[in-house]
Amino acid sequence: MYKFGTRAIHAGQEPDPSTGAIMTPIYQTSTYVQESPGKHKGYAYARGKNPTRVALEKCIASLENAKHGLCFSSGQGAEDAIIKLCRPGDEVIATDDLYGGSYRMFTKVFEHFGIKFHFVNMNNASDISKHINAKTKMIWVETPTNPLMRIIDIKACAEIAKKNNLILVVDNTFASPYLQNPLDLGASIVLHSVTKYINGHSDVVMGATCTNDDKIQEELAFIANSCGATPGPQDSFLALRGVKTLHVRMDRHCSNGKAVANYLRSHPKVDAVHWPGFTDHPSHAIAKSQMRDFGGMISFTLKGNSMEEAFRMAAATKVFSLAESLGGVESLIGHPASMTHASIPKELREKSGVLDSLLRLSVGIEDESDLIEDLRQAIG
Ligand SMILES: *Cc1c(COP(=O)(O)O)cnc(C)c1O
């Protein structure tokens, strides 16, 4: 099998048979002509299948070492399809510092349909077992977590899932397939917000699932086509273009991330720095065993823990833009307590470690010295 970078550029893609075009065309069509009723070339209606999307699905699946890939119109669309594998009465055990949008969908949408969610601290994977009962259907893991960069042991979760015949879902958005391949560690489904690192250019919203399980794939594809959260050909083309440089971008995200993490740690006004690459990160050993490198996502607090100071700093950066999202070529800064985690009561939020002065960085691929100089002038 070809190595990662070669697959990122070529997997799922053949020169267009009619013209030889090296890039997969944007098949801007809603339907396909049939020779006789039901007799077609595998494509009938574009909600279900589109050749530009199929090329992208094959490429992402290849990068996750997966048999199957499916794309959705957003990461949330992919999550919605995965939860629809459950039936009323089923229970899901999810990590307690979950992406805010996932938490919102689970509690505000799917609880109304009779699905029960347990939010569990998974620092110790064995704690999951305490919440398993006859109704448990799924374990939902995200690692590294947002915004505190905690690491969950995927292999240990997979052993628990296997022993209890549960579906293990891993949201691999933060690591990207370049740094971590959960299916190889025993996960049943890997999920991506393609919006982030895979597309990488902050110009597309998209999601994806990958699996080696034929039955799960068949069900997810049925749900995708039935419920309709499938992406169009233009966005599929942009993501197909973006993913070609994933390996090159990730190397720079990782090296810039390391430099920024080390700089922040040495700064007298900075308190804690959360980044799994530090040898004294509480789960560094697990990170090292399941990730190839440590990525460009970092969060940190300021000494004195002042929200005003954090606000001032977030507004003072010039290269880092104050914005939601992550994983693009441009560096972003965010203030979780007032942005992504604003709906969580202060006490609960602080208990989970999201302090008033916590700032989150998505370190981009600009020049390292410019990023550090920007943080230096902003911290003051
Ligand atoms: C952004 C994100 C999502 C949701 O993806 P969208 O493409 O925004 O719908 C899910 N999980 C994680 C970890 C994310 O960062």
The ligand as a Tripos MOL2 file, in Angstrom:
@<TRIPOS>MOLECULE
LIG
   15    15     1     0     0
SMALL
NO_CHARGES

@<TRIPOS>ATOM
      1 C1        -16.3900   21.2890   14.5930 C.3       1 LIG1
      2 C2        -16.4980   19.9940   15.2700 C.ar      1 LIG1
      3 C3        -17.6050   19.1590   15.0930 C.ar      1 LIG1
      4 C4        -18.7970   19.5730   14.2450 C.3       1 LIG1
      5 O1        -18.4740   19.6910   12.9000 O.3       1 LIG1
      6 P1        -19.1920   20.7310   11.9050 P.3       1 LIG1
      7 O2        -18.5030   20.4490   10.6110 O.co2     1 LIG1
      8 O3        -18.9680   22.0980   12.4380 O.co2     1 LIG1
      9 O4        -20.6380   20.3500   11.8780 O.co2     1 LIG1
     10 C5        -17.6170   17.9390   15.7330 C.ar      1 LIG1
     11 N1        -16.5950   17.5520   16.5410 N.ar      1 LIG1
     12 C6        -15.5210   18.3320   16.7380 C.ar      1 LIG1
     13 C7        -14.4280   17.8560   17.6310 C.3       1 LIG1
     14 C8        -15.4300   19.5700   16.1260 C.ar      1 LIG1
     15 O5        -14.3660   20.3540   16.3590 O.3       1 LIG1
@<TRIPOS>BOND
     1     1     2 1
     2     2     3 ar
     3     2    14 ar
     4     3     4 1
     5     3    10 ar
     6     4     5 1
     7     5     6 1
     8     6     7 2
     9     6     8 1
    10     6     9 1
    11    10    11 ar
    12    11    12 ar
    13    12    13 1
    14    12    14 ar
    15    14    15 1
@<TRIPOS>SUBSTRUCTURE
     1 LIG1         1 GROUP 0 **** ****
